[in-house]
Amino acid sequence: MTVDTSVEHWTKSWGSNLALSHCQICDGNFIVPLTLETDLCPYCGRAVLTYIDEKEDKPAYIYAPEQIIPFSASRDSLQQKLTQFVKKSWFAPADLTPQNLSSRLQPIYLPFWLVDASAEARWQAEVGFDYQIVSHRENYSDSGWQSEKIKETKVRWEPRLGTLQRRYHNCPAPALEEHVQWRQLLGNFRTESPQPYQIESLEAAMVRLPNRPPDDAWPDAEASLKAAATAEVQQAAKADHIRQFRWSAAYSEQNWTQMLVPIFATYYRDDDDVVRMVYAHGQTGELAGQRRASLKKARRYAAFIGIGAAFLFTLSLILAVIGFFESAVLPWAGMGFMAAVGLGVTAVFPILIAYSINNFGIFTDAHQRRLADLQDAIWE
């Protein structure tokens, strides 16, 4: 695969030795180091990345980020979690090994927005203050009537209104359509200590470009600004609760910052050679991946159990024949027949377990449901 030199003009903001790549399946655009070898799109695992021309394909947003959250999950911790993931996978496919998952680990940075804006608004809300009331309950026991003091917390609601002139900083907004699904799958990221973007940060990592530019993400940014204003009004009123917050705001001096957060992606192939993705949080190392069972392996286990049942049945049959001449052997033959039948019935269990994992795991495992929601959002 050769690089189209027409993409070189955008490297002024990102740095050199980077390529702009695209996945035809998930429709994702990526910044990829030229030294990075990728056989599949590590974001979706469905296609090979191809180099593209920015002028022709026109990504939604091409500019380099201002801030980056570095990877902090240790390699040893990741290896332990990958090993546990494999151990907890019933009838794991042949390709699902800790070594394969580890060797295919790809660091990826995901973008999101931080917005600074000045707001001038009129607002109204109801603020609530906790207070306690004391009542008494009479209980009768062997010692007679006893009075029990009961404290109950209630909320006193008061209407408030006012004006607000404020500069808000670092209100979050999603830069990806699938931002919510990523957060539900892997959890939140610690963003207290970002670092300035430097080309060295992408030595072995790739970057997913935003598919929601600032104009498209503004409604979510406005919701974050409103949430910040709500908390601020509650704090100013020294209230315990706030509800029905409404405001009419005018915004100015908006400033958008793109921040990158870290994840890992890896994969394995199931019996049908279908790629199954496994993702890890770049800070905590927590895993979320597709669990698939190998029906081939389950059938082998079933065959071994069936052979054992057949052997036990044959041995019991021999004992039954001997029992015609030596009656003391007959009880052993009977027990052998019963054990053979019971063992034969259990031979179907491995196949049933594997089938259940592959077809019903999404209904019993919350991680599987969240992963399916993410993939649906990626492939839409």
C-alpha positions as CSV (number, residue, x, y, z in Angstrom):
1,M,0.0,0.0,0.0
2,T,1.5,3.3,-1.0
3,V,0.8,6.7,0.5
4,D,-0.9,9.4,-1.5
5,T,1.4,12.4,-1.3
6,S,-1.5,14.7,-1.7
7,V,-2.3,14.4,2.0
8,E,1.0,16.0,3.0
9,H,-0.4,19.5,3.5
10,W,-2.4,18.7,6.6
11,T,0.7,17.3,8.4
12,K,1.6,20.9,9.4
13,S,-0.8,20.7,12.3
14,W,-0.2,17.0,13.2
15,G,3.5,16.5,12.4
16,S,5.3,14.5,9.9
17,N,5.5,10.7,9.2
18,L,1.7,10.3,9.6
19,A,-0.9,9.2,7.1
20,L,-4.7,9.8,6.8
21,S,-6.5,6.5,6.6
22,H,-10.1,5.4,6.2
23,C,-12.2,2.3,7.0
24,Q,-14.9,1.5,4.4
25,I,-17.0,-0.5,6.9
26,C,-17.1,1.8,10.0
27,D,-16.6,4.9,7.9
28,G,-13.9,6.0,10.4
29,N,-11.1,8.4,9.5
30,F,-7.8,7.8,11.3
31,I,-4.4,9.4,11.7
32,V,-1.9,6.5,11.5
33,P,2.0,6.6,11.9
34,L,3.6,5.5,8.7
35,T,5.7,3.0,10.7
36,L,2.6,1.3,12.1
37,E,1.6,-2.0,10.4
38,T,-2.1,-2.7,10.6
39,D,-3.8,-5.7,8.8
40,L,-7.3,-4.7,9.9
41,C,-9.1,-1.6,11.1
42,P,-8.5,-1.9,14.9
43,Y,-11.6,0.2,15.5
44,C,-14.1,-2.3,14.1
45,G,-12.0,-5.2,12.8
46,R,-14.0,-5.5,9.6
47,A,-11.8,-4.1,6.9
48,V,-8.3,-3.1,5.9
49,L,-7.5,0.6,6.3
50,T,-6.8,2.5,3.1
51,Y,-4.9,5.8,2.7
52,I,-7.0,8.6,1.5
53,D,-6.8,12.1,0.1
54,E,-8.2,14.7,2.5
55,K,-9.4,16.9,-0.4
56,E,-11.4,14.2,-1.9
57,D,-12.8,12.4,1.2
58,K,-13.3,15.6,3.3
59,P,-13.2,14.3,6.9
60,A,-15.6,16.1,9.3
61,Y,-12.6,17.5,11.3
62,I,-8.9,17.2,10.4
63,Y,-7.1,19.5,12.8
64,A,-4.7,18.2,15.5
65,P,-5.8,18.1,19.1
66,E,-4.6,20.5,21.7
67,Q,-4.5,18.1,24.7
68,I,-3.9,14.4,25.2
69,I,-4.4,12.0,28.1
70,P,-1.5,9.4,28.0
71,F,-1.8,5.7,28.4
72,S,-1.2,4.7,32.0
73,A,-2.4,1.0,32.2
74,S,0.7,-1.1,32.7
75,R,1.6,-3.9,30.3
76,D,1.7,-6.5,33.1
77,S,-1.8,-5.5,34.3
78,L,-3.1,-5.7,30.7
79,Q,-1.5,-9.1,30.3
80,Q,-3.2,-10.4,33.5
81,K,-6.6,-9.2,32.4
82,L,-6.2,-10.7,28.9
83,T,-5.2,-14.0,30.5
84,Q,-8.3,-13.9,32.8
85,F,-10.5,-13.0,29.8
86,V,-9.3,-16.2,28.0
87,K,-9.6,-18.4,31.2
88,K,-13.2,-17.3,31.7
89,S,-14.2,-18.0,28.1
90,W,-15.9,-21.4,27.9
91,F,-14.6,-23.5,25.0
92,A,-12.5,-20.7,23.7
93,P,-11.7,-20.8,20.0
94,A,-8.2,-21.8,19.0
95,D,-7.3,-18.3,18.1
96,L,-8.4,-16.9,21.5
97,T,-5.1,-17.0,23.5
98,P,-3.5,-14.5,25.8
99,Q,-0.5,-14.4,23.4
100,N,-2.6,-13.6,20.4
101,L,-4.6,-10.9,22.2
102,S,-1.4,-9.3,23.6
103,S,0.5,-9.3,20.2
104,R,-2.4,-7.6,18.5
105,L,-2.9,-4.9,21.0
106,Q,-3.3,-1.5,19.3
107,P,-3.3,1.8,21.2
108,I,-5.9,4.2,19.9
109,Y,-6.8,7.7,20.9
110,L,-10.4,8.8,20.9
111,P,-11.4,12.4,20.7
112,F,-13.9,14.5,22.6
113,W,-14.5,18.2,23.0
114,L,-14.0,20.7,25.8
115,V,-15.8,24.0,25.4
116,D,-15.2,27.3,27.0
117,A,-17.9,29.9,26.7
118,S,-19.3,33.0,28.3
119,A,-23.0,32.9,29.1
120,E,-25.4,35.7,29.9
121,A,-28.8,34.4,30.9
122,R,-32.0,34.8,32.9
123,W,-33.0,31.7,34.8
124,Q,-35.6,30.3,37.1
125,A,-35.8,27.1,39.1
126,E,-37.0,25.5,42.3
127,V,-34.5,24.9,45.0
128,G,-35.0,22.4,47.8
129,F,-33.8,22.5,51.4
130,D,-33.8,19.4,53.6
131,Y,-35.4,19.5,57.0
132,Q,-36.4,16.9,59.6
133,I,-39.6,16.3,61.4
134,V,-39.9,14.2,64.5
135,S,-42.8,11.9,65.2
136,H,-43.5,9.1,67.6
137,R,-44.7,5.5,67.1
138,E,-46.1,3.4,69.9
139,N,-45.1,-0.2,70.0
140,Y,-46.5,-2.9,72.4
141,S,-44.3,-5.7,73.7
142,D,-44.1,-8.0,76.7
143,S,-42.8,-5.0,78.7
144,G,-45.9,-3.0,77.8
145,W,-46.2,0.1,75.6
146,Q,-43.1,1.9,74.4
147,S,-42.7,5.1,72.5
148,E,-40.2,5.2,69.6
149,K,-38.9,8.5,68.2
150,I,-38.9,8.6,64.4
151,K,-37.0,11.2,62.3
152,E,-38.1,11.8,58.8
153,T,-36.3,14.0,56.2
154,K,-38.5,16.1,54.0
155,V,-37.7,18.8,51.3
156,R,-39.0,22.3,51.4
157,W,-39.1,23.7,47.8
158,E,-38.8,27.4,47.0
159,P,-39.1,29.2,43.6
160,R,-36.1,31.3,42.6
161,L,-35.1,33.4,39.6
162,G,-32.3,35.6,38.7
163,T,-29.7,36.6,36.1
164,L,-26.3,35.1,35.4
165,Q,-23.2,36.4,33.7
166,R,-20.4,33.8,33.8
167,R,-17.5,32.3,31.9
168,Y,-17.6,28.5,31.9
169,H,-14.5,26.3,31.2
170,N,-14.0,22.8,29.9
171,C,-17.6,21.8,29.5
172,P,-17.5,18.4,27.8
173,A,-19.2,17.5,24.4
174,P,-18.9,14.3,22.3
175,A,-16.7,14.4,19.2
176,L,-17.9,11.0,18.1
177,E,-21.4,9.8,17.4
178,E,-20.7,6.7,19.4
179,H,-19.3,8.6,22.4
180,V,-22.0,7.5,24.8
181,Q,-21.6,3.8,23.9
182,W,-17.8,4.0,24.5
183,R,-18.4,5.6,27.9
184,Q,-21.0,2.9,28.9
185,L,-18.7,0.2,27.7
186,L,-15.4,1.2,29.3
187,G,-16.3,3.9,31.8
188,N,-15.1,7.5,32.3
189,F,-11.6,8.8,31.9
190,R,-9.6,10.8,34.4
191,T,-8.8,14.1,32.6
192,E,-7.3,16.1,35.4
193,S,-3.8,16.2,34.1
194,P,-3.8,16.5,30.3
195,Q,-0.6,17.0,28.4
196,P,0.0,19.2,25.3
197,Y,-0.2,17.2,22.1
198,Q,3.1,16.2,20.7
199,I,3.9,14.0,17.7
200,E,5.9,11.7,20.0
201,S,2.6,10.6,21.6
202,L,1.7,8.8,18.3
203,E,4.8,6.8,18.0
204,A,2.8,3.5,18.1
205,A,-0.7,4.8,18.5
206,M,-3.4,5.9,16.0
207,V,-6.1,8.5,16.4
208,R,-9.7,8.3,15.6
209,L,-10.8,11.6,14.0
210,P,-14.0,13.3,15.2
211,N,-17.1,12.6,13.2
212,R,-18.9,15.4,15.0
213,P,-17.3,18.8,14.3
214,P,-18.0,21.7,16.7
215,D,-21.1,22.9,15.0
216,D,-22.7,19.5,15.2
217,A,-21.6,19.0,18.8
218,W,-22.8,22.4,20.1
219,P,-26.2,21.1,21.3
220,D,-24.4,18.7,23.6
221,A,-22.0,21.4,24.7
222,E,-25.0,23.7,25.5
223,A,-26.4,20.9,27.6
224,S,-23.1,20.7,29.5
225,L,-23.1,24.5,30.0
226,K,-26.7,24.3,31.4
227,A,-25.7,21.5,33.8
228,A,-22.8,23.6,35.0
229,A,-25.1,26.6,35.5
230,T,-27.6,24.4,37.3
231,A,-25.0,23.2,39.8
232,E,-23.7,26.7,40.3
233,V,-27.2,28.1,41.0
234,Q,-27.7,25.3,43.6
235,Q,-24.5,26.1,45.2
236,A,-25.2,29.9,45.3
237,A,-28.6,29.2,46.9
238,K,-27.0,26.8,49.4
239,A,-29.7,24.4,48.5
240,D,-29.7,20.6,48.9
241,H,-31.6,20.0,45.7
242,I,-32.6,21.8,42.5
243,R,-35.3,21.0,39.9
244,Q,-37.0,22.5,36.9
245,F,-34.0,24.7,36.0
246,R,-34.8,26.8,33.0
247,W,-32.7,29.5,31.4
248,S,-32.6,31.7,28.4
249,A,-28.9,32.2,27.5
250,A,-26.8,34.1,25.0
251,Y,-23.3,32.7,24.4
252,S,-20.1,34.4,23.3
253,E,-16.4,33.9,23.1
254,Q,-16.7,30.1,22.5
255,N,-13.4,28.2,22.5
256,W,-13.2,24.5,21.5
257,T,-10.4,22.2,22.7
258,Q,-10.0,18.7,21.3
259,M,-8.7,16.2,23.9
260,L,-7.7,12.6,23.2
261,V,-8.3,9.8,25.6
262,P,-6.6,6.3,25.4
263,I,-8.0,2.9,24.7
264,F,-6.5,-0.4,23.5
265,A,-8.1,-2.6,20.8
266,T,-7.3,-6.2,20.0
267,Y,-9.1,-9.2,18.5
268,Y,-9.3,-12.9,17.9
269,R,-11.0,-15.0,15.2
270,D,-13.8,-17.5,15.9
271,D,-14.5,-20.8,14.3
272,D,-15.9,-19.1,11.2
273,D,-12.8,-16.8,10.9
274,V,-14.9,-13.8,12.0
275,V,-13.0,-11.1,13.8
276,R,-14.2,-10.6,17.4
277,M,-13.1,-7.3,19.0
278,V,-11.8,-6.9,22.6
279,Y,-11.3,-3.4,24.0
280,A,-9.4,-2.1,27.1
281,H,-9.5,1.2,29.0
282,G,-6.2,2.9,28.5
283,Q,-6.0,4.0,32.1
284,T,-7.5,1.2,34.1
285,G,-7.0,-1.7,31.8
286,E,-10.5,-2.9,32.2
287,L,-11.6,-5.2,29.4
288,A,-14.8,-5.6,27.4
289,G,-14.8,-8.1,24.6
290,Q,-17.0,-10.4,22.6
291,R,-17.1,-13.9,24.1
292,R,-17.5,-16.6,21.6
293,A,-17.4,-20.4,22.2
294,S,-16.0,-22.9,19.7
295,L,-18.6,-25.4,18.7
296,K,-15.7,-27.5,17.2
297,K,-14.1,-27.7,20.6
298,A,-17.5,-28.4,22.3
299,R,-18.1,-31.2,19.8
300,R,-14.7,-32.8,20.7
301,Y,-15.5,-32.7,24.4
302,A,-18.9,-34.2,23.6
303,A,-17.2,-36.9,21.6
304,F,-14.8,-37.7,24.4
305,I,-17.7,-38.0,26.9
306,G,-19.6,-40.2,24.3
307,I,-16.6,-42.5,23.9
308,G,-16.4,-42.8,27.7
309,A,-20.1,-43.6,27.9
310,A,-19.8,-46.2,25.1
311,F,-16.8,-47.8,26.8
312,L,-18.7,-48.0,30.1
313,F,-21.7,-49.4,28.3
314,T,-19.6,-52.1,26.6
315,L,-17.9,-53.0,29.9
316,S,-21.3,-53.3,31.6
317,L,-22.5,-55.5,28.8
318,I,-19.6,-57.8,29.3
319,L,-20.3,-57.9,33.1
320,A,-23.9,-58.7,32.3
321,V,-22.9,-61.7,30.2
322,I,-20.5,-62.9,33.0
323,G,-23.4,-62.4,35.4
324,F,-25.3,-65.3,33.8
325,F,-22.5,-67.5,35.3
326,E,-21.6,-65.5,38.3
327,S,-24.7,-63.7,39.8
328,A,-22.6,-61.5,42.1
329,V,-21.4,-59.5,39.1
330,L,-24.9,-58.5,38.0
331,P,-25.3,-55.5,40.4
332,W,-22.1,-54.1,39.0
333,A,-23.4,-54.5,35.5
334,G,-26.6,-52.7,36.4
335,M,-24.7,-49.8,38.0
336,G,-22.5,-49.7,34.9
337,F,-25.5,-49.4,32.6
338,M,-27.0,-46.6,34.7
339,A,-23.6,-44.7,34.7
340,A,-23.2,-45.2,31.0
341,V,-26.7,-43.7,30.3
342,G,-26.0,-40.8,32.6
343,L,-22.6,-40.1,31.1
344,G,-24.1,-40.3,27.6
345,V,-26.8,-37.7,28.5
346,T,-24.1,-35.3,29.7
347,A,-22.3,-35.6,26.3
348,V,-24.7,-33.0,24.9
349,F,-23.9,-30.5,27.6
350,P,-20.7,-29.0,26.0
351,I,-22.6,-28.4,22.8
352,L,-25.6,-26.8,24.6
353,I,-23.3,-24.6,26.6
354,A,-21.4,-23.4,23.5
355,Y,-24.6,-22.8,21.6
356,S,-26.0,-20.9,24.6
357,I,-22.9,-18.6,24.8
358,N,-23.0,-17.8,21.1
359,N,-26.7,-17.2,20.8
360,F,-27.9,-16.0,24.2
361,G,-24.8,-14.4,25.9
362,I,-25.9,-11.0,24.9
363,F,-29.1,-11.4,27.0
364,T,-27.3,-12.5,30.1
365,D,-24.1,-10.4,30.1
366,A,-24.3,-6.6,30.4
367,H,-20.9,-6.1,28.8
368,Q,-22.0,-8.1,25.8
369,R,-25.1,-5.9,25.4
370,R,-23.0,-2.7,25.7
371,L,-20.5,-4.0,23.2
372,A,-23.3,-4.8,20.8
373,D,-24.7,-1.3,21.2
374,L,-21.3,0.2,20.5
375,Q,-20.9,-1.9,17.3
376,D,-24.3,-1.0,16.2
377,A,-23.4,2.7,16.6
378,I,-20.0,2.3,14.8
379,W,-21.6,0.4,11.8
380,E,-24.6,2.6,11.4
